[in-house]
Amino acid sequence: MDILNKPGFNQMERSLNAASMRQKVIADNIANVDTPYFKRSEVQFEELLQNEINGSSIQGKRTDPRHFYIGKPASPDPRIFQDNKSAINNNLNNVDMDYEMSLMAKNQLRYNVMIQEVSGDIKKARIAIGGR
């Protein structure tokens, strides 16, 4: 029996991977704030997941082969998109340091909350296994 191989836990793992990827992309944007012709990138994951959920693409779990199929799995992977349309500086760079720093703080808070959720789930599983 694999306790941590559940859809909710797997989704949390993908969310943590997206947050980690987002942190790297934001750091790359900040590092290139003065690079001429550099175009900022961003990670989209939550938007893709919301689109999947709104499209009724959630799959029901079948515990018996006689059960009906319900939808399809909602498991998008995070994607990196580059903003080629805007330019903020004279050198055609489009990185705004204040905006990137606010995105980094927001991402850090989101990551911390997800880590607390994963830790709580693991702690509950340990308590259940230990029988206390």
N, CA, C and O atoms as a printed pandas DataFrame, in Angstrom:
     atom_number atom_name residue_name chain_id  residue_number  x_coord  y_coord  z_coord
0              1         N          MET        A               1    0.845   -1.179    0.000
1              2        CA          MET        A               1    0.000    0.000    0.000
2              3         C          MET        A               1    0.891    1.244    0.000
3              4         O          MET        A               1    1.753    1.412    0.863
4              5         N          ASP        A               2    0.667    2.086   -0.962
5              6        CA          ASP        A               2    1.463    3.304   -1.084
6              7         C          ASP        A               2    0.647    4.485   -0.573
7              8         O          ASP        A               2   -0.240    4.981   -1.267
8              9         N          ILE        A               3    0.945    4.929    0.629
9             10        CA          ILE        A               3    0.156    5.964    1.294
10            11         C          ILE        A               3    0.287    7.320    0.606
11            12         O          ILE        A               3   -0.687    8.068    0.517
12            13         N          LEU        A               4    1.472    7.635    0.125
13            14        CA          LEU        A               4    1.694    8.958   -0.441
14            15         C          LEU        A               4    1.387    9.028   -1.935
15            16         O          LEU        A               4    1.560   10.084   -2.544
16            17         N          ASN        A               5    0.937    7.935   -2.535
17            18        CA          ASN        A               5    0.609    7.936   -3.958
18            19         C          ASN        A               5   -0.887    8.164   -4.147
19            20         O          ASN        A               5   -1.608    7.296   -4.639
20            21         N          LYS        A               6   -1.330    9.335   -3.752
21            22        CA          LYS        A               6   -2.735    9.708   -3.861
22            23         C          LYS        A               6   -2.834   10.927   -4.771
23            24         O          LYS        A               6   -1.875   11.691   -4.881
24            25         N          PRO        A               7   -3.982   11.124   -5.427
25            26        CA          PRO        A               7   -4.106   12.256   -6.355
26            27         C          PRO        A               7   -3.809   13.612   -5.710
27            28         O          PRO        A               7   -3.148   14.452   -6.320
28            29         N          GLY        A               8   -4.286   13.832   -4.491
29            30        CA          GLY        A               8   -4.038   15.110   -3.824
30            31         C          GLY        A               8   -2.566   15.327   -3.542
31            32         O          GLY        A               8   -2.052   16.432   -3.713
32            33         N          PHE        A               9   -1.891   14.282   -3.115
33            34        CA          PHE        A               9   -0.462   14.394   -2.819
34            35         C          PHE        A               9    0.333   14.603   -4.104
35            36         O          PHE        A               9    1.284   15.384   -4.129
36            37         N          ASN        A              10   -0.056   13.903   -5.171
37            38        CA          ASN        A              10    0.624   14.081   -6.461
38            39         C          ASN        A              10    0.419   15.493   -7.008
39            40         O          ASN        A              10    1.332   16.078   -7.591
40            41         N          GLN        A              11   -0.780   16.036   -6.817
41            42        CA          GLN        A              11   -1.042   17.408   -7.263
42            43         C          GLN        A              11   -0.197   18.398   -6.466
43            44         O          GLN        A              11    0.315   19.371   -7.020
44            45         N          MET        A              12   -0.054   18.146   -5.169
45            46        CA          MET        A              12    0.769   19.017   -4.338
46            47         C          MET        A              12    2.233   18.953   -4.794
47            48         O          MET        A              12    2.933   19.966   -4.785
48            49         N          GLU        A              13    2.685   17.772   -5.188
49            50        CA          GLU        A              13    4.050   17.626   -5.686
50            51         C          GLU        A              13    4.246   18.438   -6.970
51            52         O          GLU        A              13    5.271   19.101   -7.132
52            53         N          ARG        A              14    3.275   18.388   -7.878
53            54        CA          ARG        A              14    3.367   19.177   -9.107
54            55         C          ARG        A              14    3.341   20.669   -8.794
55            56         O          ARG        A              14    4.034   21.450   -9.447
56            57         N          SER        A              15    2.552   21.070   -7.808
57            58        CA          SER        A              15    2.496   22.483   -7.421
58            59         C          SER        A              15    3.831   22.945   -6.853
59            60         O          SER        A              15    4.282   24.054   -7.141
60            61         N          LEU        A              16    4.464   22.097   -6.045
61            62        CA          LEU        A              16    5.781   22.437   -5.505
62            63         C          LEU        A              16    6.821   22.528   -6.620
63            64         O          LEU        A              16    7.683   23.406   -6.595
64            65         N          ASN        A              17    6.742   21.630   -7.590
65            66        CA          ASN        A              17    7.659   21.698   -8.727
66            67         C          ASN        A              17    7.456   22.987   -9.519
67            68         O          ASN        A              17    8.419   23.605   -9.974
68            69         N          ALA        A              18    6.189   23.388   -9.679
69            70        CA          ALA        A              18    5.897   24.640  -10.395
70            71         C          ALA        A              18    6.446   25.837   -9.627
71            72         O          ALA        A              18    6.999   26.758  -10.228
72            73         N          ALA        A              19    6.297   25.831   -8.298
73            74        CA          ALA        A              19    6.813   26.935   -7.486
74            75         C          ALA        A              19    8.338   26.999   -7.561
75            76         O          ALA        A              19    8.919   28.083   -7.614
76            77         N          SER        A              20    8.975   25.844   -7.565
77            78        CA          SER        A              20   10.429   25.802   -7.679
78            79         C          SER        A              20   10.880   26.324   -9.048
79            80         O          SER        A              20   11.843   27.086   -9.138
80            81         N          MET        A              21   10.187   25.914  -10.101
81            82        CA          MET        A              21   10.503   26.389  -11.449
82            83         C          MET        A              21   10.269   27.899  -11.543
83            84         O          MET        A              21   11.052   28.616  -12.166
84            85         N          ARG        A              22    9.191   28.375  -10.923
85            86        CA          ARG        A              22    8.869   29.802  -10.944
86            87         C          ARG        A              22    9.974   30.607  -10.249
87            88         O          ARG        A              22   10.351   31.681  -10.717
88            89         N          GLN        A              23   10.485   30.085   -9.139
89            90        CA          GLN        A              23   11.554   30.779   -8.416
90            91         C          GLN        A              23   12.800   30.928   -9.294
91            92         O          GLN        A              23   13.441   31.979   -9.297
92            93         N          LYS        A              24   13.135   29.879  -10.032
93            94        CA          LYS        A              24   14.299   29.932  -10.919
94            95         C          LYS        A              24   14.091   30.935  -12.054
95            96         O          LYS        A              24   15.009   31.674  -12.411
96            97         N          VAL        A              25   12.882   30.958  -12.619
97            98        CA          VAL        A              25   12.596   31.868  -13.724
98            99         C          VAL        A              25   12.623   33.321  -13.248
99           100         O          VAL        A              25   13.156   34.192  -13.935
100          101         N          ILE        A              26   12.051   33.578  -12.076
101          102        CA          ILE        A              26   12.058   34.949  -11.541
102          103         C          ILE        A              26   13.489   35.383  -11.237
103          104         O          ILE        A              26   13.866   36.523  -11.510
104          105         N          ALA        A              27   14.282   34.480  -10.674
105          106        CA          ALA        A              27   15.688   34.806  -10.387
106          107         C          ALA        A              27   16.440   35.105  -11.684
107          108         O          ALA        A              27   17.284   36.001  -11.716
108          109         N          ASP        A              28   16.144   34.372  -12.743
109          110        CA          ASP        A              28   16.767   34.628  -14.037
110          111         C          ASP        A              28   16.340   35.986  -14.581
111          112         O          ASP        A              28   17.157   36.715  -15.144
112          113         N          ASN        A              29   15.058   36.331  -14.416
113          114        CA          ASN        A              29   14.585   37.644  -14.855
114          115         C          ASN        A              29   15.312   38.765  -14.116
115          116         O          ASN        A              29   15.739   39.747  -14.725
116          117         N          ILE        A              30   15.449   38.609  -12.800
117          118        CA          ILE        A              30   16.110   39.633  -11.987
118          119         C          ILE        A              30   17.588   39.748  -12.356
119          120         O          ILE        A              30   18.135   40.849  -12.411
120          121         N          ALA        A              31   18.230   38.607  -12.608
121          122        CA          ALA        A              31   19.646   38.625  -12.967
122          123         C          ALA        A              31   19.890   39.340  -14.290
123          124         O          ALA        A              31   20.976   39.872  -14.521
124          125         N          ASN        A              32   18.889   39.354  -15.153
125          126        CA          ASN        A              32   19.046   39.969  -16.469
126          127         C          ASN        A              32   18.320   41.302  -16.600
127          128         O          ASN        A              32   17.944   41.700  -17.703
128          129         N          VAL        A              33   18.122   41.990  -15.487
129          130        CA          VAL        A              33   17.381   43.247  -15.505
130          131         C          VAL        A              33   18.066   44.310  -16.359
131          132         O          VAL        A              33   17.380   45.169  -16.913
132          133         N          ASP        A              34   19.369   44.284  -16.485
133          134        CA          ASP        A              34   20.102   45.282  -17.270
134          135         C          ASP        A              34   20.626   44.736  -18.594
135          136         O          ASP        A              34   21.384   45.423  -19.279
136          137         N          THR        A              35   20.247   43.535  -18.965
137          138        CA          THR        A              35   20.715   42.935  -20.205
138          139         C          THR        A              35   19.904   43.479  -21.380
139          140         O          THR        A              35   18.680   43.349  -21.395
140          141         N          PRO        A              36   20.565   44.083  -22.357
141          142        CA          PRO        A              36   19.822   44.613  -23.512
142          143         C          PRO        A              36   19.091   43.504  -24.269
143          144         O          PRO        A              36   19.619   42.407  -24.448
144          145         N          TYR        A              37   17.883   43.804  -24.705
145          146        CA          TYR        A              37   17.033   42.926  -25.511
146          147         C          TYR        A              37   16.552   41.666  -24.769
147          148         O          TYR        A              37   15.974   40.771  -25.385
148          149         N          PHE        A              38   16.787   41.595  -23.460
149          150        CA          PHE        A              38   16.309   40.430  -22.701
150          151         C          PHE        A              38   14.803   40.536  -22.518
151          152         O          PHE        A              38   14.289   41.609  -22.200
152          153         N          LYS        A              39   14.105   39.447  -22.713
153          154        CA          LYS        A              39   12.662   39.391  -22.513
154          155         C          LYS        A              39   12.356   38.468  -21.330
155          156         O          LYS        A              39   12.846   37.341  -21.255
156          157         N          ARG        A              40   11.540   38.975  -20.418
157          158        CA          ARG        A              40   11.220   38.225  -19.206
158          159         C          ARG        A              40   10.374   37.001  -19.534
159          160         O          ARG        A              40    9.662   36.959  -20.538
160          161         N          SER        A              41   10.475   36.015  -18.662
161          162        CA          SER        A              41    9.681   34.790  -18.780
162          163         C          SER        A              41    8.846   34.635  -17.528
163          164         O          SER        A              41    9.126   35.250  -16.498
164          165         N          GLU        A              42    7.830   33.818  -17.624
165          166        CA          GLU        A              42    7.016   33.512  -16.450
166          167         C          GLU        A              42    6.513   32.080  -16.555
167          168         O          GLU        A              42    6.409   31.515  -17.643
168          169         N          VAL        A              43    6.204   31.511  -15.400
169          170        CA          VAL        A              43    5.711   30.142  -15.325
170          171         C          VAL        A              43    4.204   30.186  -15.137
171          172         O          VAL        A              43    3.694   30.910  -14.282
172          173         N          GLN        A              44    3.502   29.411  -15.940
173          174        CA          GLN        A              44    2.061   29.288  -15.780
174          175         C          GLN        A              44    1.744   27.857  -15.382
175          176         O          GLN        A              44    2.094   26.907  -16.082
176          177         N          PHE        A              45    1.082   27.725  -14.258
177          178        CA          PHE        A              45    0.629   26.419  -13.801
178          179         C          PHE        A              45   -0.777   26.508  -13.243
179          180         O          PHE        A              45   -1.656   25.741  -13.637
180          181         N          GLU        A              46   -0.993   27.441  -12.327
181          182        CA          GLU        A              46   -2.301   27.566  -11.700
182          183         C          GLU        A              46   -3.377   27.891  -12.726
183          184         O          GLU        A              46   -4.499   27.392  -12.639
184          185         N          GLU        A              47   -3.027   28.738  -13.708
185          186        CA          GLU        A              47   -3.978   29.089  -14.757
186          187         C          GLU        A              47   -4.343   27.867  -15.593
187          188         O          GLU        A              47   -5.511   27.663  -15.926
188          189         N          LEU        A              48   -3.338   27.054  -15.933
189          190        CA          LEU        A              48   -3.591   25.846  -16.711
190          191         C          LEU        A              48   -4.442   24.856  -15.931
191          192         O          LEU        A              48   -5.341   24.225  -16.486
192          193         N          LEU        A              49   -4.155   24.723  -14.645
193          194        CA          LEU        A              49   -4.936   23.820  -13.797
194          195         C          LEU        A              49   -6.376   24.313  -13.686
195          196         O          LEU        A              49   -7.309   23.513  -13.757
196          197         N          GLN        A              50   -6.565   25.615  -13.514
197          198        CA          GLN        A              50   -7.917   26.170  -13.420
198          199         C          GLN        A              50   -8.688   25.948  -14.718
199          200         O          GLN        A              50   -9.880   25.640  -14.685
200          201         N          ASN        A              51   -8.024   26.102  -15.853
201          202        CA          ASN        A              51   -8.682   25.847  -17.141
202          203         C          ASN        A              51   -9.105   24.389  -17.268
203          204         O          ASN        A              51  -10.177   24.097  -17.798
204          205         N          GLU        A              52   -8.269   23.473  -16.787
205          206        CA          GLU        A              52   -8.615   22.051  -16.828
206          207         C          GLU        A              52   -9.820   21.761  -15.938
207          208         O          GLU        A              52  -10.715   21.004  -16.315
208          209         N          ILE        A              53   -9.835   22.371  -14.755
209          210        CA          ILE        A              53  -10.943   22.140  -13.828
210          211         C          ILE        A              53  -12.228   22.737  -14.385
211          212         O          ILE        A              53  -13.283   22.107  -14.303
212          213         N          ASN        A              54  -12.161   23.941  -14.951
213          214        CA          ASN        A              54  -13.350   24.577  -15.523
214          215         C          ASN        A              54  -13.891   23.813  -16.720
215          216         O          ASN        A              54  -15.083   23.880  -17.020
216          217         N          GLY        A              55  -13.023   23.095  -17.398
217          218        CA          GLY        A              55  -13.442   22.315  -18.558
218          219         C          GLY        A              55  -13.989   20.951  -18.180
219          220         O          GLY        A              55  -14.154   20.093  -19.047
220          221         N          SER        A              56  -14.275   20.734  -16.904
221          222        CA          SER        A              56  -14.815   19.455  -16.415
222          223         C          SER        A              56  -13.922   18.286  -16.786
223          224         O          SER        A              56  -14.408   17.250  -17.240
224          225         N          SER        A              57  -12.643   18.441  -16.599
225          226        CA          SER        A              57  -11.716   17.390  -16.993
226          227         C          SER        A              57  -11.194   16.600  -15.800
227          228         O          SER        A              57  -10.122   15.999  -15.871
228          229         N          ILE        A              58  -11.943   16.600  -14.713
229          230        CA          ILE        A              58  -11.531   15.842  -13.546
230          231         C          ILE        A              58  -11.995   14.398  -13.707
231          232         O          ILE        A              58  -13.104   14.142  -14.177
232          233         N          GLN        A              59  -11.153   13.473  -13.320
233          234        CA          GLN        A              59  -11.467   12.060  -13.476
234          235         C          GLN        A              59  -11.854   11.464  -12.136
235          236         O          GLN        A              59  -11.192   11.692  -11.124
236          237         N          GLY        A              60  -12.925   10.704  -12.142
237          238        CA          GLY        A              60  -13.325    9.977  -10.942
238          239         C          GLY        A              60  -12.479    8.725  -10.777
239          240         O          GLY        A              60  -12.042    8.134  -11.765
240          241         N          LYS        A              61  -12.248    8.319   -9.543
241          242        CA          LYS        A              61  -11.449    7.130   -9.276
242          243         C          LYS        A              61  -12.329    5.895   -9.395
243          244         O          LYS        A              61  -13.409    5.828   -8.809
244          245         N          ARG        A              62  -11.855    4.920  -10.160
245          246        CA          ARG        A              62  -12.590    3.675  -10.335
246          247         C          ARG        A              62  -11.976    2.621   -9.443
247          248         O          ARG        A              62  -10.802    2.284   -9.595
248          249         N          THR        A              63  -12.753    2.099   -8.516
249          250        CA          THR        A              63  -12.282    1.037   -7.629
250          251         C          THR        A              63  -12.758   -0.333   -8.088
251          252         O          THR        A              63  -12.377   -1.357   -7.521
252          253         N          ASP        A              64  -13.596   -0.341   -9.120
253          254        CA          ASP        A              64  -14.134   -1.587   -9.658
254          255         C          ASP        A              64  -14.227   -1.415  -11.170
255          256         O          ASP        A              64  -14.644   -0.357  -11.639
256          257         N          PRO        A              65  -13.848   -2.430  -11.939
257          258        CA          PRO        A              65  -13.901   -2.286  -13.400
258          259         C          PRO        A              65  -15.309   -2.058  -13.936
259          260         O          PRO        A              65  -15.470   -1.638  -15.082
260          261         N          ARG        A              66  -16.323   -2.325  -13.133
261          262        CA          ARG        A              66  -17.706   -2.122  -13.569
262          263         C          ARG        A              66  -18.167   -0.678  -13.393
263          264         O          ARG        A              66  -19.249   -0.319  -13.859
264          265         N          HIS        A              67  -17.371    0.152  -12.732
265          266        CA          HIS        A              67  -17.742    1.547  -12.523
266          267         C          HIS        A              67  -17.656    2.329  -13.831
267          268         O          HIS        A              67  -16.900    1.972  -14.735
268          269         N          PHE        A              68  -18.448    3.406  -13.917
269          270        CA          PHE        A              68  -18.428    4.276  -15.080
270          271         C          PHE        A              68  -17.158    5.115  -15.079
271          272         O          PHE        A              68  -16.602    5.424  -14.025
272          273         N          TYR        A              69  -16.708    5.477  -16.272
273          274        CA          TYR        A              69  -15.618    6.429  -16.403
274          275         C          TYR        A              69  -16.180    7.834  -16.209
275          276         O          TYR        A              69  -17.234    8.166  -16.752
276          277         N          ILE        A              70  -15.482    8.651  -15.441
277          278        CA          ILE        A              70  -15.909   10.025  -15.215
278          279         C          ILE        A              70  -14.755   10.939  -15.612
279          280         O          ILE        A              70  -13.756   11.025  -14.899
280          281         N          GLY        A              71  -14.887   11.609  -16.729
281          282        CA          GLY        A              71  -13.906   12.602  -17.137
282          283         C          GLY        A              71  -12.542   12.039  -17.453
283          284         O          GLY        A              71  -12.371   10.837  -17.657
284          285         N          LYS        A              72  -11.573   12.937  -17.489
285          286        CA          LYS        A              72  -10.171   12.578  -17.720
286          287         C          LYS        A              72   -9.331   13.249  -16.644
287          288         O          LYS        A              72   -9.796   14.200  -16.017
288          289         N          PRO        A              73   -8.122   12.788  -16.414
289          290        CA          PRO        A              73   -7.321   13.370  -15.337
290          291         C          PRO        A              73   -6.918   14.813  -15.616
291          292         O          PRO        A              73   -6.610   15.179  -16.750
292          293         N          ALA        A              74   -6.927   15.626  -14.561
293          294        CA          ALA        A              74   -6.484   17.017  -14.650
294          295         C          ALA        A              74   -5.079   17.100  -14.079
295          296         O          ALA        A              74   -4.898   17.219  -12.867
296          297         N          SER        A              75   -4.094   17.037  -14.951
297          298        CA          SER        A              75   -2.714   17.058  -14.460
298          299         C          SER        A              75   -1.803   17.806  -15.425
299          300         O          SER        A              75   -0.914   17.208  -16.031
300          301         N          PRO        A              76   -2.020   19.114  -15.569
301          302        CA          PRO        A              76   -1.131   19.868  -16.456
302          303         C          PRO        A              76    0.250   20.037  -15.830
303          304         O          PRO        A              76    0.402   20.043  -14.608
304          305         N          ASP        A              77    1.223   20.171  -16.675
305          306        CA          ASP        A              77    2.580   20.447  -16.210
306          307         C          ASP        A              77    2.838   21.947  -16.320
307          308         O          ASP        A              77    2.284   22.605  -17.200
308          309         N          PRO        A              78    3.672   22.492  -15.437
309          310        CA          PRO        A              78    3.988   23.919  -15.530
310          311         C          PRO        A              78    4.735   24.220  -16.828
311          312         O          PRO        A              78    5.537   23.416  -17.303
312          313         N          ARG        A              79    4.454   25.389  -17.385
313          314        CA          ARG        A              79    5.093   25.791  -18.636
314          315         C          ARG        A              79    5.704   27.171  -18.488
315          316         O          ARG        A              79    5.196   28.015  -17.749
316          317         N          ILE        A              80    6.799   27.389  -19.198
317          318        CA          ILE        A              80    7.464   28.683  -19.191
318          319         C          ILE        A              80    7.068   29.426  -20.465
319          320         O          ILE        A              80    7.221   28.915  -21.574
320          321         N          PHE        A              81    6.556   30.644  -20.279
321          322        CA          PHE        A              81    6.179   31.500  -21.398
322          323         C          PHE        A              81    7.048   32.747  -21.379
323          324         O          PHE        A              81    7.368   33.277  -20.315
324          325         N          GLN        A              82    7.424   33.206  -22.555
325          326        CA          GLN        A              82    8.242   34.410  -22.671
326          327         C          GLN        A              82    7.379   35.556  -23.189
327          328         O          GLN        A              82    6.623   35.392  -24.146
328          329         N          ASP        A              83    7.499   36.718  -22.548
329          330        CA          ASP        A              83    6.756   37.912  -22.932
330          331         C          ASP        A              83    7.581   38.691  -23.953
331          332         O          ASP        A              83    8.480   39.446  -23.584
332          333         N          ASN        A              84    7.278   38.510  -25.218
333          334        CA          ASN        A              84    8.022   39.184  -26.289
334          335         C          ASN        A              84    7.365   40.473  -26.757
335          336         O          ASN        A              84    7.922   41.164  -27.610
336          337         N          LYS        A              85    6.211   40.813  -26.232
337          338        CA          LYS        A              85    5.439   41.931  -26.757
338          339         C          LYS        A              85    5.747   43.268  -26.103
339          340         O          LYS        A              85    5.560   44.311  -26.729
340          341         N          SER        A              86    6.210   43.266  -24.870
341          342        CA          SER        A              86    6.393   44.530  -24.166
342          343         C          SER        A              86    7.873   44.906  -24.065
343          344         O          SER        A              86    8.764   44.065  -24.182
344          345         N          ALA        A              87    8.095   46.204  -23.845
345          346        CA          ALA        A              87    9.442   46.726  -23.622
346          347         C          ALA        A              87    9.314   47.875  -22.634
347          348         O          ALA        A              87    8.534   48.803  -22.850
348          349         N          ILE        A              88   10.085   47.812  -21.542
349          350        CA          ILE        A              88   10.006   48.837  -20.506
350          351         C          ILE        A              88   11.157   49.831  -20.627
351          352         O          ILE        A              88   10.957   51.030  -20.436
352          353         N          ASN        A              89   12.338   49.358  -20.935
353          354        CA          ASN        A              89   13.527   50.206  -20.988
354          355         C          ASN        A              89   13.864   50.593  -22.426
355          356         O          ASN        A              89   13.299   50.051  -23.376
356          357         N          ASN        A              90   14.784   51.527  -22.570
357          358        CA          ASN        A              90   15.237   51.945  -23.896
358          359         C          ASN        A              90   15.996   50.839  -24.617
359          360         O          ASN        A              90   16.058   50.829  -25.847
360          361         N          ASN        A              91   16.565   49.920  -23.872
361          362        CA          ASN        A              91   17.318   48.832  -24.493
362          363         C          ASN        A              91   16.415   47.640  -24.845
363          364         O          ASN        A              91   16.910   46.542  -25.101
364          365         N          LEU        A              92   15.106   47.854  -24.858
365          366        CA          LEU        A              92   14.081   46.867  -25.215
366          367         C          LEU        A              92   13.983   45.705  -24.222
367          368         O          LEU        A              92   13.405   44.665  -24.538
368          369         N          ASN        A              93   14.537   45.880  -23.047
369          370        CA          ASN        A              93   14.393   44.914  -21.956
370          371         C          ASN        A              93   13.027   45.159  -21.306
371          372         O          ASN        A              93   12.606   46.309  -21.181
372          373         N          ASN        A              94   12.336   44.102  -20.895
373          374        CA          ASN        A              94   11.015   44.288  -20.300
374          375         C          ASN        A              94   10.913   43.783  -18.862
375          376         O          ASN        A              94    9.827   43.413  -18.417
376          377         N          VAL        A              95   12.018   43.763  -18.135
377          378        CA          VAL        A              95   12.024   43.309  -16.742
378          379         C          VAL        A              95   11.822   44.509  -15.823
379          380         O          VAL        A              95   12.594   45.467  -15.861
380          381         N          ASP        A              96   10.785   44.449  -15.003
381          382        CA          ASP        A              96   10.508   45.470  -13.994
382          383         C          ASP        A              96   10.920   44.885  -12.637
383          384         O          ASP        A              96   10.299   43.939  -12.153
384          385         N          MET        A              97   11.954   45.445  -12.037
385          386        CA          MET        A              97   12.528   44.892  -10.810
386          387         C          MET        A              97   11.499   44.824   -9.680
387          388         O          MET        A              97   11.438   43.820   -8.970
388          389         N          ASP        A              98   10.696   45.863   -9.501
389          390        CA          ASP        A              98    9.702   45.866   -8.427
390          391         C          ASP        A              98    8.669   44.761   -8.622
391          392         O          ASP        A              98    8.296   44.075   -7.670
392          393         N          TYR        A              99    8.216   44.596   -9.842
393          394        CA          TYR        A              99    7.230   43.558  -10.143
394          395         C          TYR        A              99    7.813   42.169   -9.903
395          396         O          TYR        A              99    7.152   41.303   -9.328
396          397         N          GLU        A             100    9.048   41.960  -10.342
397          398        CA          GLU        A             100    9.691   40.649  -10.158
398          399         C          GLU        A             100    9.898   40.338   -8.677
399          400         O          GLU        A             100    9.715   39.199   -8.248
400          401         N          MET        A             101   10.276   41.345   -7.901
401          402        CA          MET        A             101   10.475   41.125   -6.462
402          403         C          MET        A             101    9.146   40.799   -5.771
403          404         O          MET        A             101    9.111   39.971   -4.860
404          405         N          SER        A             102    8.059   41.441   -6.196
405          406        CA          SER        A             102    6.757   41.131   -5.605
406          407         C          SER        A             102    6.312   39.716   -6.002
407          408         O          SER        A             102    5.718   39.002   -5.195
408          409         N          LEU        A             103    6.601   39.315   -7.248
409          410        CA          LEU        A             103    6.286   37.941   -7.662
410          411         C          LEU        A             103    7.096   36.925   -6.863
411          412         O          LEU        A             103    6.590   35.861   -6.506
412          413         N          MET        A             104    8.348   37.256   -6.585
413          414        CA          MET        A             104    9.196   36.345   -5.820
414          415         C          MET        A             104    8.670   36.181   -4.393
415          416         O          MET        A             104    8.653   35.070   -3.862
416          417         N          ALA        A             105    8.243   37.279   -3.774
417          418        CA          ALA        A             105    7.690   37.208   -2.418
418          419         C          ALA        A             105    6.395   36.394   -2.407
419          420         O          ALA        A             105    6.176   35.573   -1.517
420          421         N          LYS        A             106    5.548   36.628   -3.396
421          422        CA          LYS        A             106    4.289   35.875   -3.502
422          423         C          LYS        A             106    4.558   34.390   -3.694
423          424         O          LYS        A             106    3.900   33.548   -3.083
424          425         N          ASN        A             107    5.519   34.075   -4.539
425          426        CA          ASN        A             107    5.866   32.680   -4.784
426          427         C          ASN        A             107    6.437   32.021   -3.531
427          428         O          ASN        A             107    6.143   30.858   -3.252
428          429         N          GLN        A             108    7.240   32.747   -2.787
429          430        CA          GLN        A             108    7.815   32.210   -1.554
430          431         C          GLN        A             108    6.725   31.889   -0.536
431          432         O          GLN        A             108    6.769   30.845    0.114
432          433         N          LEU        A             109    5.755   32.776   -0.399
433          434        CA          LEU        A             109    4.634   32.525    0.515
434          435         C          LEU        A             109    3.833   31.299    0.074
435          436         O          LEU        A             109    3.471   30.458    0.897
436          437         N          ARG        A             110    3.563   31.202   -1.216
437          438        CA          ARG        A             110    2.825   30.055   -1.750
438          439         C          ARG        A             110    3.584   28.751   -1.493
439          440         O          ARG        A             110    2.992   27.743   -1.106
440          441         N          TYR        A             111    4.890   28.784   -1.713
441          442        CA          TYR        A             111    5.728   27.598   -1.494
442          443         C          TYR        A             111    5.709   27.179   -0.025
443          444         O          TYR        A             111    5.595   25.993    0.284
444          445         N          ASN        A             112    5.820   28.160    0.884
445          446        CA          ASN        A             112    5.802   27.848    2.315
446          447         C          ASN        A             112    4.486   27.213    2.741
447          448         O          ASN        A             112    4.482   26.282    3.546
448          449         N          VAL        A             113    3.375   27.702    2.214
449          450        CA          VAL        A             113    2.072   27.123    2.550
450          451         C          VAL        A             113    1.980   25.686    2.050
451          452         O          VAL        A             113    1.490   24.809    2.761
452          453         N          MET        A             114    2.449   25.445    0.830
453          454        CA          MET        A             114    2.396   24.086    0.285
454          455         C          MET        A             114    3.282   23.127    1.080
455          456         O          MET        A             114    2.903   21.977    1.301
456          457         N          ILE        A             115    4.450   23.588    1.509
457          458        CA          ILE        A             115    5.329   22.746    2.327
458          459         C          ILE        A             115    4.655   22.399    3.646
459          460         O          ILE        A             115    4.767   21.267    4.117
460          461         N          GLN        A             116    3.958   23.358    4.249
461          462        CA          GLN        A             116    3.231   23.084    5.489
462          463         C          GLN        A             116    2.131   22.056    5.265
463          464         O          GLN        A             116    1.910   21.193    6.115
464          465         N          GLU        A             117    1.439   22.137    4.136
465          466        CA          GLU        A             117    0.393   21.170    3.821
466          467         C          GLU        A             117    0.969   19.762    3.656
467          468         O          GLU        A             117    0.427   18.798    4.195
468          469         N          VAL        A             118    2.064   19.651    2.912
469          470        CA          VAL        A             118    2.696   18.346    2.703
470          471         C          VAL        A             118    3.192   17.786    4.028
471          472         O          VAL        A             118    3.019   16.598    4.302
472          473         N          SER        A             119    3.804   18.625    4.849
473          474        CA          SER        A             119    4.291   18.179    6.159
474          475         C          SER        A             119    3.139   17.697    7.026
475          476         O          SER        A             119    3.260   16.687    7.720
476          477         N          GLY        A             120    2.024   18.414    6.989
477          478        CA          GLY        A             120    0.854   18.006    7.761
478          479         C          GLY        A             120    0.298   16.674    7.302
479          480         O          GLY        A             120   -0.085   15.848    8.131
480          481         N          ASP        A             121    0.246   16.444    5.981
481          482        CA          ASP        A             121   -0.240   15.172    5.454
482          483         C          ASP        A             121    0.669   14.015    5.869
483          484         O          ASP        A             121    0.191   12.944    6.243
484          485         N          ILE        A             122    1.968   14.238    5.799
485          486        CA          ILE        A             122    2.920   13.186    6.197
486          487         C          ILE        A             122    2.805   12.911    7.686
487          488         O          ILE        A             122    2.870   11.760    8.116
488          489         N          LYS        A             123    2.633   13.966    8.476
489          490        CA          LYS        A             123    2.488   13.793    9.926
490          491         C          LYS        A             123    1.230   12.985   10.246
491          492         O          LYS        A             123    1.264   12.112   11.113
492          493         N          LYS        A             124    0.128   13.265    9.560
493          494        CA          LYS        A             124   -1.109   12.508    9.773
494          495         C          LYS        A             124   -0.930   11.045    9.391
495          496         O          LYS        A             124   -1.439   10.157   10.074
496          497         N          ALA        A             125   -0.209   10.792    8.304
497          498        CA          ALA        A             125    0.042    9.403    7.877
498          499         C          ALA        A             125    0.887    8.681    8.919
499          500         O          ALA        A             125    0.629    7.514    9.215
500          501         N          ARG        A             126    1.888    9.350    9.481
501          502        CA          ARG        A             126    2.706    8.733   10.522
502          503         C          ARG        A             126    1.876    8.393   11.768
503          504         O          ARG        A             126    2.039    7.331   12.367
504          505         N          ILE        A             127    0.996    9.306   12.137
505          506        CA          ILE        A             127    0.130    9.058   13.298
506          507         C          ILE        A             127   -0.779    7.878   13.021
507          508         O          ILE        A             127   -0.977    7.029   13.890
508          509         N          ALA        A             128   -1.335    7.815   11.818
509          510        CA          ALA        A             128   -2.221    6.707   11.467
510          511         C          ALA        A             128   -1.479    5.372   11.461
511          512         O          ALA        A             128   -2.015    4.358   11.908
512          513         N          ILE        A             129   -0.262    5.374   10.960
513          514        CA          ILE        A             129    0.533    4.145   10.924
514          515         C          ILE        A             129    0.943    3.733   12.324
515          516         O          ILE        A             129    0.925    2.550   12.663
516          517         N          GLY        A             130    1.315    4.719   13.142
517          518        CA          GLY        A             130    1.746    4.434   14.508
518          519         C          GLY        A             130    0.598    4.028   15.428
519          520         O          GLY        A             130    0.825    3.414   16.471
520          521         N          GLY        A             131   -0.613    4.362   15.052
521          522        CA          GLY        A             131   -1.765    3.966   15.848
522          523         C          GLY        A             131   -1.919    4.763   17.136
523          524         O          GLY        A             131   -2.490    4.258   18.103
524          525         N          ARG        A             132   -1.429    5.985   17.170
525          526        CA          ARG        A             132   -1.554    6.791   18.374
526          527         C          ARG        A             132   -2.712    7.734   18.265
527          528         O          ARG        A             132   -2.974    8.499   19.193
